[in-house]
Amino acid sequence: MTGHPGDAPPALDRELHHPNRLALTAYLSACGEAEFGVLRDYCGVSDSTLSKTLSALEKTGHVRVRKGHLGKRPRTWASLTISGHRALAGHLAALEEIAATARRAGAGAQDANDA
């Protein structure tokens, strides 16, 4: 994106645009797998909200959910898939491009004001 009229907008991933989904995938990108309770606490959301978020990301193929037991207690773990890593990288690159364009536009406006 060069900031010229007619340029294509950056390729933000619609599935990662929501803050909970972005926070979750960013966290998962830094680890192999995380337990449901850890993700819930990190994102600061309810069990229901995290469950819906994981389901949505699993449906898109960005996240893999694994269920099992730790002793007799049921547990759920989540991990970012290869396509999830790619989607996150592309989304973050698009956000960086938007920020860089805004900084350039702001610098140009400041230069015009200084003249």
C-alpha positions in Angstrom: 0.0 0.0 0.0 1.5 3.2 -1.1 -1.3 5.5 0.0 -2.3 6.5 -3.6 -5.9 6.5 -4.7 -6.8 3.1 -6.3 -4.2 1.1 -4.4 -5.5 -2.2 -3.0 -6.0 -2.1 0.8 -3.8 -4.3 2.9 -4.8 -7.9 3.2 -6.2 -8.0 6.7 -7.5 -11.5 7.7 -11.2 -11.1 8.5 -11.0 -14.1 10.9 -8.3 -12.5 12.9 -9.6 -8.9 13.0 -11.5 -9.4 16.3 -9.3 -8.6 19.3 -10.0 -11.9 21.1 -9.1 -13.9 18.0 -6.0 -11.8 17.4 -4.8 -12.2 21.0 -5.5 -15.9 21.0 -3.6 -16.6 17.7 -0.7 -14.4 18.8 -0.4 -16.3 22.1 -0.6 -19.6 20.3 2.0 -18.5 17.8 4.6 -18.4 20.6 3.9 -21.9 21.9 3.3 -25.4 20.6 0.0 -25.9 22.4 -1.9 -24.3 25.3 -4.5 -25.5 27.7 -8.0 -23.9 27.7 -7.7 -22.3 31.1 -4.4 -20.7 30.3 -5.9 -19.2 27.1 -9.0 -18.0 28.9 -7.0 -16.3 31.6 -4.6 -14.7 29.1 -7.4 -13.4 26.9 -9.4 -12.3 30.0 -12.6 -13.8 28.7 -15.3 -16.2 29.9 -15.3 -20.0 29.2 -18.2 -19.4 26.8 -16.4 -16.6 24.9 -13.2 -18.6 24.6 -15.1 -21.7 23.4 -16.8 -19.7 20.7 -13.6 -18.1 19.7 -11.8 -21.4 19.4 -14.7 -22.9 17.5 -14.6 -20.1 15.0 -10.9 -20.3 14.5 -11.0 -24.1 14.2 -13.7 -23.8 11.6 -11.4 -21.6 9.5 -8.5 -24.0 9.9 -6.4 -21.5 11.9 -6.5 -23.5 15.1 -6.5 -27.2 16.0 -8.4 -28.2 19.2 -7.5 -31.4 21.0 -9.5 -32.9 23.9 -8.3 -35.3 26.4 -7.9 -36.0 30.1 -5.4 -35.1 32.7 -5.9 -37.8 35.2 -9.7 -38.1 35.4 -10.3 -34.4 34.6 -11.3 -33.5 31.0 -9.0 -30.9 29.3 -8.9 -29.0 26.1 -5.8 -27.8 24.3 -5.4 -25.6 21.3 -2.6 -25.1 18.9 -2.1 -22.8 15.9 -2.0 -24.6 12.5 0.4 -23.9 9.7 -2.3 -22.0 7.9 -3.0 -20.1 11.2 0.7 -19.1 11.4 0.6 -17.9 7.8 -2.7 -16.0 8.4 -1.3 -14.3 11.5 1.9 -13.3 9.7 -0.1 -11.8 6.8 -2.5 -10.0 9.1 0.4 -8.5 11.2 2.2 -7.5 8.0 -1.0 -5.7 6.8 -1.3 -3.9 10.2 2.3 -2.8 10.0 1.7 -1.6 6.4 -1.3 0.5 7.6 0.8 2.0 10.4 3.7 2.8 8.1 1.4 4.5 5.7 -0.2 6.5 8.5 3.2 7.6 9.7 4.3 8.6 6.3 1.1 10.6 5.8 1.5 12.2 9.2 5.1 13.1 8.4 4.1 14.6 5.1 1.4 16.7 6.8 3.8 17.9 9.4 6.4 18.9 6.7 3.6 20.9 4.9 2.7 22.6 8.1 6.4 23.5 8.8 6.8 25.0 5.4 
